């Protein structure tokens, strides 16, 4: 009797899991597992670096083509499987991967990548990596220009950008701007490159405060074609600094320097000069120009009006001429309003005593 009952139970279990019912059971189990594995969830959050919200950060579901970007406030929202991984990338910042783990809110902090920023240049139509840039572009950061004590930005570019030739025809304060040539002379008449400051063409380099420059790019050849005929001699793009989200940051700088002519000719005094003139006349068979009494007066200075002995370089040129530069800037702001304010003063004296040139 017991064996009979046991046989009925086994038959009942076999009947329960046999044929179509067994396949249905496996299908339901697989669907439940798949739904838990591939369940979509909406993840939102904020991307920032320190106290600064980062815009245009690419947020991508790893291993897929699903991606989005953060807005001006650093906010993003994306749908992804609950167990997927989000990849955060942005130019100038390190890449970060974050596991979702069934979370609906994920805030991330990206760290700056200084080496990556060195590989980025500004072009006429945006920003590109040097590795993917096909045109000829040279770039320099504003932080490098500040290291130069020159009061004129055009003088600070000398030797810093390949393909750019600078010639300074005068050292007179206010008229010491360098003549700039990008790969030589390409047109008639005016051969100066086009200077574009924050998208405004036809500007001048001479009076730009170097403390307000974020970076400078020099476009050559076909890279400058976007600016048309004005760019026949190349383009110099200048991007100024912008405010950053966060508490107010005050930056101050001061530079004091002195300058003098690099080389001055060594002149003969009046006695030596008059003696040489007499020797030349004697060798030519002529009468000496200066008498012994003239030579005596040149030597003792007894008659400065008729026989002067003046070193005009020492009398006219100062041994050293001062130049100074001071700057104070404030930047900061919120997610909706950012500000950058800069105040600077530059002064450069002329080489002459009592000169009106400053």
C-alpha positions in Angstrom: 0.0 0.0 0.0 2.8 2.4 0.9 4.7 1.6 -2.3 1.5 2.3 -4.2 1.1 5.7 -2.6 4.7 6.6 -3.2 4.4 5.7 -6.8 1.3 7.9 -7.2 3.3 10.9 -5.7 6.2 10.4 -8.1 3.8 10.2 -11.0 2.1 13.4 -9.8 5.5 15.3 -9.7 6.5 13.9 -13.1 3.1 14.9 -14.5 3.6 18.4 -13.0 7.0 19.0 -14.6 6.8 17.0 -17.8 6.3 18.2 -21.4 4.9 21.7 -22.0 4.5 22.5 -18.3 8.3 22.0 -17.8 9.1 24.3 -20.7 6.7 26.9 -19.5 8.3 26.8 -16.0 11.8 27.3 -17.5 10.5 30.2 -19.7 9.0 32.0 -16.8 12.1 31.6 -14.7 14.3 32.9 -17.6 12.0 35.9 -18.1 12.1 36.8 -14.5 15.9 36.6 -14.5 16.2 38.6 -17.7 13.9 41.3 -16.4 16.0 41.7 -13.3 19.2 41.7 -15.4 18.1 44.1 -18.1 15.6 46.3 -16.2 15.9 49.9 -17.3 16.2 52.7 -14.8 16.6 56.4 -15.1 19.7 57.8 -13.6 20.1 61.5 -12.9 22.7 63.6 -11.2 25.3 66.4 -11.4 28.8 66.5 -12.8 31.2 69.0 -11.3 34.9 69.7 -10.6 35.4 71.1 -7.1 32.7 73.9 -6.8 32.4 74.3 -10.6 29.5 72.6 -12.5 30.7 71.1 -15.7 28.7 71.5 -18.9 28.9 69.3 -22.1 30.2 66.3 -20.2 29.6 63.1 -22.1 27.7 60.4 -20.1 27.7 57.0 -21.8 26.5 53.6 -20.9 29.6 51.5 -21.1 29.6 49.0 -24.0 26.6 50.7 -25.8 25.9 53.7 -27.9 23.5 55.2 -25.4 24.9 58.6 -24.3 23.9 62.1 -23.2 25.5 65.3 -22.2 25.3 67.5 -19.1 23.6 70.9 -19.4 24.9 74.3 -18.4 24.3 73.5 -14.7 26.1 70.2 -14.9 22.8 68.1 -14.7 22.3 65.0 -16.7 19.7 62.2 -17.1 20.0 58.9 -18.8 18.2 55.5 -19.0 20.4 52.4 -18.5 20.2 48.9 -17.1 20.2 48.9 -13.3 23.5 47.0 -13.2 25.3 48.9 -16.0 28.3 51.2 -15.8 28.3 54.9 -16.7 31.4 56.5 -18.3 31.9 60.2 -17.7 34.3 62.0 -20.2 35.2 65.6 -20.9 38.1 67.4 -22.5 40.6 68.5 -20.0 39.4 66.1 -17.3 40.1 62.5 -16.4 37.6 59.7 -17.4 35.5 58.2 -14.6 33.5 55.0 -14.6 30.7 54.5 -12.0 28.6 51.4 -11.4 24.9 52.1 -11.2 24.0 49.4 -8.7 20.2 50.1 -8.8 20.7 53.7 -7.9 18.7 56.5 -9.5 20.9 59.5 -8.4 24.6 59.7 -9.0 26.8 62.8 -8.6 30.4 62.7 -9.8 33.5 64.8 -9.3 35.9 64.9 -12.3 39.6 65.7 -11.8 41.4 68.1 -14.2 43.9 66.5 -16.5 46.6 69.2 -17.3 48.4 66.9 -19.8 45.2 66.5 -21.8 44.6 70.2 -21.9 48.1 70.7 -23.4 47.0 68.6 -26.3 44.0 70.9 -27.1 44.0 73.9 -29.4 41.4 76.5 -30.2 40.5 76.8 -33.9 38.2 79.3 -35.7 35.2 76.9 -35.4 35.7 75.4 -31.9 38.2 73.2 -30.0 40.2 70.2 -31.3 42.7 67.8 -30.1 46.2 68.1 -31.6 46.1 64.4 -32.5 43.1 64.8 -34.7 44.0 68.2 -36.1 44.8 68.2 -39.8 45.5 71.9 -40.3 48.6 73.8 -39.1 47.9 75.4 -35.8 50.3 76.6 -33.0 49.0 77.4 -29.5 50.3 78.9 -26.2 48.6 79.4 -22.9 48.2 82.8 -21.2 50.0 81.5 -18.1 53.2 81.2 -20.3 52.9 84.8 -21.5 52.7 86.2 -18.0 56.2 84.8 -17.3 57.6 87.3 -19.8 58.2 90.8 -18.3 57.5 92.6 -21.6 54.8 95.3 -21.4 53.6 94.5 -24.9 52.0 91.1 -25.6 53.3 91.1 -29.2 56.9 91.1 -27.8 56.1 88.2 -25.5 55.3 86.0 -28.5 58.8 86.0 -29.8 60.3 82.5 -30.1 57.2 80.9 -28.5 55.2 79.9 -31.5 56.6 78.0 -34.5 56.0 79.7 -37.9 55.5 83.2 -36.3 58.3 85.7 -36.9 58.4 88.9 -34.7 60.5 92.0 -35.4 60.6 94.9 -33.0 61.5 98.0 -35.0 61.5 100.4 -32.1 61.7 100.3 -28.3 59.9 103.6 -27.7 57.3 103.2 -25.0 53.8 103.0 -26.6 55.3 102.3 -30.1 57.2 99.1 -29.3 54.8 96.7 -30.9 56.4 93.9 -32.9 55.8 93.4 -36.6 54.3 89.9 -36.9 54.7 87.6 -39.9 53.2 84.1 -40.2 55.3 82.1 -42.7 56.6 85.1 -44.5 54.8 87.7 -46.8 51.8 86.5 -48.8 50.1 89.6 -50.1 50.8 93.2 -51.2 50.7 96.2 -48.9 49.5 95.1 -45.5 51.0 91.8 -44.5 49.9 91.7 -40.9 47.9 88.6 -39.7 44.3 89.0 -38.7 43.9 89.3 -34.9 40.6 87.9 -33.5 39.8 88.5 -29.8 36.9 86.4 -28.5 35.4 86.2 -32.0 35.8 89.9 -32.8 38.2 90.4 -35.8 40.5 93.3 -36.5 41.8 93.8 -33.0 45.3 94.8 -31.8 47.7 92.8 -29.7 49.5 95.9 -28.3 47.1 96.8 -25.5 45.8 93.5 -24.3 46.4 92.7 -20.7 48.3 89.4 -20.6 46.7 88.4 -17.3 43.3 88.3 -19.0 44.4 85.9 -21.8 43.4 82.2 -21.5 45.2 81.0 -24.7 46.4 82.2 -28.1 46.2 80.1 -31.3 48.0 80.9 -34.5 46.2 79.5 -37.6 48.3 79.0 -40.7 47.6 78.0 -44.3 44.2 76.3 -44.8 43.4 76.4 -41.1 42.7 80.1 -41.4 40.5 79.8 -44.5 37.3 80.1 -42.4 38.0 83.8 -42.1 38.2 84.4 -45.8 40.4 86.8 -47.7 41.3 88.7 -44.4 43.2 85.6 -43.3 45.6 85.5 -46.3 48.5 86.2 -43.9 47.2 83.9 -41.1 45.1 84.4 -38.1 45.9 84.9 -34.4 43.0 83.8 -32.2 42.9 85.1 -28.6 40.5 83.7 -26.0 40.2 85.7 -22.8 39.4 84.3 -19.4 35.9 83.6 -18.1 34.4 83.5 -14.6 34.1 80.1 -12.9 31.4 78.9 -10.6 32.4 79.1 -7.0 33.4 81.5 -4.3 35.1 84.8 -5.3 38.8 84.2 -6.1 41.1 87.3 -5.9 44.4 87.2 -7.8 47.0 89.9 -7.6 50.4 90.3 -9.3 53.1 92.9 -9.5 56.2 93.2 -11.6 59.0 95.8 -11.4 61.8 95.8 -14.0 64.5 98.0 -15.4 65.8 98.3 -18.9 68.6 99.9 -20.8 69.9 99.9 -24.4 71.5 96.6 -25.2 74.6 98.0 -27.0 75.9 101.6 -27.1 78.8 102.5 -29.3 82.0 103.5 -27.5 82.9 107.0 -28.6 86.3 108.8 -28.5 86.6 111.9 -26.3 87.2 115.3 -27.8 91.0 115.2 -27.3 91.4 111.8 -29.0 89.0 112.7 -31.8 90.9 116.0 -32.6 94.2 114.2 -32.5 93.0 111.6 -35.0 91.7 114.4 -37.3 95.2 116.1 -37.2 96.9 112.8 -38.0 94.7 112.1 -41.0 95.4 115.6 -42.3 99.1 115.2 -41.8 99.2 111.8 -43.6 97.3 113.5 -46.5 99.9 116.3 -46.7 97.6 118.9 -45.4 97.8 121.4 -42.5 96.7 120.2 -39.1 93.1 121.2 -38.3 93.5 121.7 -34.6 96.4 123.7 -33.0 98.2 122.6 -29.8 96.2 125.3 -28.0 93.0 123.7 -29.2 94.1 120.3 -28.0 94.9 121.8 -24.5 91.5 123.4 -24.2 89.8 120.2 -25.2 91.8 118.4 -22.5 91.4 120.8 -19.5 87.8 122.0 -20.3 88.8 125.6 -19.8 86.5 126.7 -22.7 83.5 124.5 -22.8 81.5 126.7 -25.2 84.2 126.8 -27.9 86.0 123.5 -27.1 83.4 121.1 -25.6 84.2 117.6 -24.4 80.7 116.1 -23.8 79.8 112.4 -23.6 76.3 112.8 -25.0 75.3 109.2 -24.4 75.9 109.7 -20.6 74.3 113.1 -20.6 71.2 112.1 -22.6 70.5 108.4 -21.8 69.6 107.2 -18.3 71.6 104.2 -17.1 68.4 102.3 -16.3 64.7 103.0 -17.2 62.0 101.5 -15.0 58.9 99.7 -16.1 56.2 98.3 -13.8 53.1 96.1 -14.1 50.3 95.5 -11.5 47.1 93.5 -11.8 44.2 92.5 -9.6 41.5 90.2 -10.8 38.4 88.7 -9.3 36.4 85.8 -10.6 33.6 83.5 -9.4 29.9 83.2 -9.6 27.0 80.8 -9.4 25.5 78.3 -11.9 23.4 81.1 -13.5 25.8 84.1 -13.4 29.6 84.1 -13.6 31.9 87.1 -13.5 35.6 87.9 -14.2 36.8 91.4 -13.4 40.3 92.6 -14.0 42.1 95.9 -13.3 45.7 96.5 -14.4 48.2 99.3 -14.7 51.3 99.3 -16.8 54.0 101.9 -17.0 57.2 102.2 -18.9 59.7 105.1 -18.9 61.8 106.2 -21.9 65.6 106.0 -22.1 66.1 109.8 -22.1 66.4 112.1 -19.1 63.4 114.4 -18.6 61.7 112.7 -21.5 58.0 113.3 -22.3 57.8 109.6 -23.5 56.2 107.3 -21.0 
